[in-house]
Amino acid sequence: MKLRKIKAIETPYENISESDYQIEKRRLQVELLKIQQWVMKRNLKLIVLFEGRDAAGKGSTIKRFTENLIPSHFSIHALGVPSKSESKYWFRRYESLFPKEGHISFFDRSWYTRALIEPTMGYCSEGQYKRFIKKVLRWEHNCIDDGFLIFKFYLSVDRETQLIRFENRLSNPLTYWKLSDNDIHARKKWAVFTKYKEQMFEYTSSKKSPWIVVNANTKKQARLTSMLYLVRAFGRRKFEPLTGEDVILTHSISVGGVKFRGLTLQQMAVLKELKEKQIT
């Protein structure tokens, strides 16, 4: 088993303006919707997971991935503290949330909690940690062999950026609740977390299931970079970023003899799926 296959992604979006960000985000979201339709049509099972420190932007990145997808064909999972049974049967906890055919599952933190925050904070035993590190990659390979497509993103932030985001959360009456005592305690163990992160990269990344590392010190840049990677991985390798071409178009379709006009691409996709079901 060949290890240490880590992809540190360079971004074409450094210092992107707000207007260009909005245009590029729409362009990539159109491509992500096409990917979802391909997953649905081919009965594929796609898993996209995000790991990283607290305030790395995992949740907000997933939000941009999914905000224009068809809701009935994807799910988002951000699990809390595991029960004793879940902690013992660790992989089963996540297998129960894996996508069925034609669906996508997004994980805001994943089974790799056992490789990162749990050992950092002492929430698992040394034996549990070692068993996880020994088994996880072979388990992932088996999942891939069973037809699951797995993409593992690690959003990387530096210590100063995390502190700024913590302060912003604390000072905002709408987001102060996002900063927990556990976040503060984990920050105090920055070096310990770093050690476990490096061990995770060393033992759980392979050509078949690589880690994709994205610089997330700038949230908007990280969102676009992650989306671009997935778009290119699904066959649009020549997708050219920052063309400036906007994609605000309307579409039309006839379903059951009724003509629908002025549709967004998402609305068009839903009606197209309905029309295909009527035909079959």
N, C-alpha and C positions, 0 to 999 in steps of 0.2 A: 504494500500500500504506500504510494508516494505521498508524502506530506509536504507541508509548508508551501502550498499554492495559494498565495495571497495576492489580491489585485488591489493595489492602491490607485484609485482613479483620479486622473487629472481632470480639471474642469475647464470648459470653455466659457464659464459664466462669471469670471472674476469681475467685480465692480459693475455688474449689470444694473441698468437703470430700472426704475419701477415700471415704466411703460413697456420696456423690452421684456421685463420679467413676466408681466401679465400676458403679453403676446406669446412668448415662448411656453409659458405654462399651458395655455390653451392648445397650442400645437401639440405638445407632448400628451396632454390629456385626451386629445382626439386619437392619438396613436395607442394610448392605453385602453381606450374603449374598443378599438379594433382588436387589440390583444384579447380582451375579455370575450368579444364575440367569437374569436378563433378558439378560445378555450371552451366556450359553450358548444360551438359547432363540432369540435373534435372530441368532446367529452374528456378534456384534459383536467388535471388536478394540480393547481398551482399554489405554492406556498411562498410567501414573501415575508421574511422576518427582519426586524430591526433591533439591534442591540446598541448599547452605548451608555455612557454615564448619565446621571440625572441631569435634566435640562439640555440634553444633546439635540433635541428636536425630533425625537422618534414619532411621537403622536401627531405633531403638526405635519410631518412629512407624509405619514400615512393618510392624513386628511386630504392632502393635495393629490395623492395617488387615486383616491376613491371618490372624490366629490362629484364626479360626473360619470361614474360607472353605474351599471344597472344594479340596484340595491338587492334584488332577489338572488343574485348570483355571486355575492361576495360576503365575507364576514370579517370582523375585526375582533381580535382577542387581546385583552390586557389583564392578565390574571393577577389575583391578589395572593395573600399568604396561603400556602398549600395546607391541606388537612394532613393528619398523620398518615392516612392511607395514600394520599397523593404524593407525599414526600417519599414514601417507601416505593411506590410503583410509579416512578418519575416519568418514564416515557409514555405510559398509558395515559397519564394526565393530558398530554398533548395530542396523542393519537386520536383521542375522542373528539378533538376539535379540527382534525384534518379535513380538507374539503372533499366533498363527493364529486363525482364526475361532472364537468361543466362549471365548476365553481373555483373561487380563489379565496384563500385564507390569509389574512394579514396578522402578524403577531407583533404587538408592541411589547417588547421583551418576549423571550421564548424559553425553550428548554435550556438555553445557555445561561439562564439565571443561576443554575447550579455551577457554572464555570466562573461566574463573575461575582455578583453581589452576595450570593449565599456564603461562599467561603470567605469573602472579604469581611462580612459582618458576623461570621460564626453561626450562621443559620443552618448549616449542614455539618455533618461530621467529616473528618479527614477521609474516612473510609468511603463515605457517600461521594465525596468529590473525586477521589481516585477511580472509583468504579465508573463514574460518569465519563471522565476523561478517557478511560480505556475503551468504553463501549460506544460512545456517541457517534463516532464517524462511521463505524461499521453499521450501526443502526440506520444512519442517514443513507448510506449506500444501498441498504436493503430497501428503504422507502423509495429511493429513486428507481431501483430495479422493479419495484412494484407499480411504477407509473407516475409517481409524484415528481413534479418539477419544483426544486427548492432553490431559492435565492436568499443568501445570507448577507445583509448589509450591516456594517458597523459604522456608526456615525461618531466621528472622533472630534472632541473639543478639548481645548487647553484649559488650564486651571483658571486663568483670568477670565476667559469667556464664561465659564460656568458661574463664577462669582457674580459677574455682571447680570446674568440671567436670574440668579437667585435674588439679587437685590431688586431687580425689576418686578419679579413675582411678588415679593414681599410688600413693595410700595404700591401695587395695583390692587384696588378693592375688588376687582373681578378675578384676580388670579392668585391672591395671597394663599388660598387654600391648597394650592399645588405644592407649596414648600412644606415638607414634613420634617419632624425631628430626625427621622431616619436619613433624609437627604443630608442634613447637617452632619450627622455622625459619619456617613459614608464619605463625605468630603474630607473629613479629618484623616481618613485612611486612604488618601489618594495614591500613595506609593504602593500600598498593599494591593489595591485594585489594579494598578498598573502591572504588578507582578503576575496576577492571575490573568489579566488580559493577554500578556505576552505568552504565557503558557497556553492559553486557549488558541491563539494563532499558531503556536508551534505544533500542537497535537491534534487540532480539529479542523484543519484546512487541507484540502486535497484538490487535485485536478477535477475530480468528479463533483466535489462539494466545496468550492473555494469561499473564503471570506472576501467580501468586497468592501474595502475601507474607503470612506468618503470623508473628506475634511468638512466638518460641520460648524466651524467657527462663524460662518455666515449662513443663516438658516435658508434663505431663499436660494442661495447658490447650491447648498446641499440637496434641497428638494429637487431642483432641476437636474442636477448631476445624477442623482439616484434614478429619476424617471428616465433620463436619457440612456442610462446603462441598460435598464430593462427593455426599453424600446429597441435598442440595437441588438440585444440578446435574442429577441424574438424575430429576427430576420430583416430588420431595418438597419443593417450595418452602415448603410450609406446615408442615413438620416442626417441632414445637415443642420446644425444648430444655428440660431440667430440669423435666419434669412430675412427677418423683418416682415414676413408674410403673415398676415392675420388670417384666422380661420373661422371668423364669425360668418357662417353661411347658414342658409335655411334650406330645408329639404321637403320633399313631398312624396306621398305614397298612397295607394288605394288599398283599403282593407274592407272586404265584404261589400264592395261596390261604393264605399264612401271615400271621398278624396280628402286627405289631410294635407294641409299646406302650412308653410312657415314653421316647420319643425326644426328643433335643434338635433344634433347628431344623436344625442342620447334618446330623445323622443322617437327619432327615426328607428333606432335600434330596437326599442321596445315594441313598436308597431310591426316591424319586420319580423321579429320573433313570433308575434301573435299571428301574423299572416301565414308563416311557415307551419305553425301548429294547425291552422285551419286546413291547409292543403294536405297535411299528413293525417 
